[in-house]
Amino acid sequence: MSQTGVQARRSAVYLLDQILGEEPRLMSELLAGGALDKLSPDDRARAQRLATETLRGLERADRLLQKHLKKPPVLTIQNVLRVGTVELCHGGAAHGVVNAMVNLVAQHNKLSHLKGLTNAVLRKIAADGPAAWDALRAPRLPKWLRGPLVEAWGADAMAAMEAAHFAGAPLDLTAKGDAQAVADAVNGTLLPTGTIRITNPGQVSTMAGFDTGDWWVQDAAAAIPVKILAPQESENILDLCAAPGGKTMQLAAAGAQVTAVDDSAPRMIRLKQNLERVGLKAKTLTKDVRAVKGTFDAILLDAPCSATGTIRRHADLPYAKDGSEFGDLIGMQGEFIDHAWSLLKPGGRMVFCTCSLLPDEGEVQIDEALERHEDMTVDQSVLSLPGIDPEWITQEGGLRLRPDYWPETGGMDGFYIACLRKAD
Ligand SMILES: C[S@@+](CC[C@H](N)C(=O)[O-])C[C@H]1O[C@@H](n2cnc3c(N)ncnc32)[C@H](O)[C@@H]1O
């Protein structure tokens, strides 16, 4: 096994140590903090993929490992064994995987005495793990999140969502112009909602049309809020909580005059880079939503939320979070709706959305906003779009999207979307 393979695996174990440690960190924070910066691009991608696949299969890996361990070893060795187990059960060559993981432990300052244990356990997994792997259930979410989701959607839907989380997500693109032309160029499938889907993508930056800015990466569900807002040419549209700009680009591509607002300076830099790459323009404001002034024809509010709809892409989330900060987010979402509403012209429309599976961040927000604002109604008519199943429409007139929808075409992120109309 090459030193390169060991490095990617060592970095995957490092990521898992941080995500599953006593002070859990999100993978996105670790990457933004430079955790993989010293690796080659290939190793970086490999380390991230290994860590993500291990998190997706964590429950299965632990079940298999339990049989061969009297008690759990220290976290780093647990994570070495977990990465090795997942690799072996995904078809990795036994000799290569076991050697790489044993080398990694042998080179560790403090844990090299555990290389014998690593070798013995992974050899047993190589012998009996792959056959047992597929018979195990799809890994369940941790209890703190599973409980509220089962309460909201029922046990069967929860199991289907967990199967979707385990399956992971394809690569979805939004085209700046002709979606069919992009689908042809990248060998993708055009979904009924207009997203281009690629099941086995290579490196994104080497794909046809990246350099020329013909498309950007955006989950199919995340592309729907702007379709529901239906931006018109020259409309004055406020895009709140805009970074890194997936929806800003959709709005600008439709010819709207967009003002994009986000309070995160680093994320706004990414938004500007994204706009530049695709050759689109928007006015940008780095500030708190609640400090925005003016009057707008239409508003998109993509509020900060638990992001529980994106677990199939961010398998670290259920482990790095515990729900303790969700109450603050829910309170903030209500404040953002109220301030945004004050910026909307009479007769205007506002789309509220969150990439959350929790009704408190979707259906309940709209129920409560309707009670606070007499001039607010929910416009359900705008949800009749190609690819939108009428069964996804909720009682209050919003749209509930879940990761277990479209199972045959690769699923979608969880989202809640509602279009609100202001009285004239
Ligand atoms: C769901 S993300 C937005 C994704 C974005 N709309 C897109 O399509 O690419 C939520 C955003 O809310 C921003 N945010 C959080 N609190 C904010 C605040 N008080 N004011 C403005 N933006 C805020 C975060 O920085 C984050 O970029």
The ligand as a Gaussian input file, in Angstrom:
#p B3LYP/6-31G(d) Opt

LIG

0 1
 C      -29.218000      27.823000       4.220000
 S      -27.849000      28.853000       4.149000
 C      -28.173000      29.769000       2.692000
 C      -27.948000      29.047000       1.377000
 C      -28.106000      29.967000       0.192000
 N      -29.389000      30.621000       0.147000
 C      -27.882000      29.268000      -1.131000
 O      -28.843000      28.930000      -1.826000
 O      -26.717000      29.051000      -1.499000
 C      -28.232000      30.021000       5.395000
 C      -27.381000      31.276000       5.404000
 O      -27.893000      32.133000       6.424000
 C      -26.823000      32.973000       6.812000
 N      -27.212000      33.666000       8.058000
 C      -27.314000      33.140000       9.298000
 N      -27.698000      34.094000      10.169000
 C      -27.850000      35.238000       9.464000
 C      -28.225000      36.574000       9.797000
 N      -28.528000      36.906000      11.065000
 N      -28.292000      37.489000       8.826000
 C      -27.955000      37.170000       7.549000
 N      -27.587000      35.932000       7.166000
 C      -27.540000      34.975000       8.109000
 C      -25.669000      31.996000       6.931000
 O      -24.430000      32.671000       6.874000
 C      -25.912000      31.071000       5.742000
 O      -25.127000      31.479000       4.648000

